[in-house]
Amino acid sequence: MQVYFQRALVVSRAFKESSSRQSFFATLNSISASLILLLQLYATPRLMARLGVCAALCVTPVVSVVGFLLMAWRPMPQVVGGES
């Protein structure tokens, strides 16, 4: 839960207007949902076949921790939104 508050704080510092923040989060959520669907359809079966169920289940927590560390290291909208 703390991560969402941190994300909101970073974005509120970058975008002063409420409509800009809403647009940023709407775009972020749309892109995230699309990428998650594509990964579930195409990458997950290959990952599970190659690594096995146990290793595949460990991928999500590792990716999450890396994302949290990046956000702690560089708290900016590009990191929150995954943009370069």
N, C-alpha and C positions, 0 to 999 in steps of 0.2 A: 504494500500500500504506500509506503514511503516513496517508492520510485515514481509513482504517479504524481505525487505532490512535488517532487523534485523536477520532474518534467514540466509541470505546469509553471513552476517558478522560473525555470530557464526560458520558457516560451514567453511568459509575461514580461520578462526583462527585454526580450528582443522585439516583441510586438506590443505596442502601447494600446492600440485600439482593440476592442473586444471582437469586432468583425474580422480583423486580421488573424487573431488567435483562433477563432472558430474556423476560418478557412484553412489555416495551417493544420489544425487537428483533423478536420474533415478529409483533407488530402492525405494526411498521414495514415488515417484509419482505412481509407479506400485502397491505398497502395499496399498497406500491410495485409489487408484481407485478401487482396488479389494474389500477392506473393505466397501467402500461407496456403491458399487453395492450390496454386500451381505446384508448390513443394509437396503437398500431401498427395497430389495425383501422380506426380512424376518422379520425385526424388526419394520419397519414403519407401516405396517398394524396392527400389534399387539398393538403398542404404540397408534395409533390413535383410535383403538377400546376400549382400556382400559382407556386412559386419555381424549380422545376427541380431536378435531381439534385444539382448542385454546391452550391447554397445550402442545400438540405435536409440535406446531409451536414455542413454547418457548424453546424447548430443544436445538435446534441448537445454538441460541445466548448464552445460558448459557454454553454449552460445549466450544464454541469459547472463551468466556471470561476466563474460567478456563485454557484453553490452553495458552492464552496470559499471564495470571498471572504466570503460571509455567515457561514460557520462560523468563519472566522478573526476576523471582526469581532465576532460575538456567539456565543461558544461555549456554547450552552445546548441542552437537549434539544428545545426547540421549534424551533430552527433545524435540528438534526440530523434531527428527525422531520417537519419541514415543517408543524408545527402553529402556530396563531396564539395 
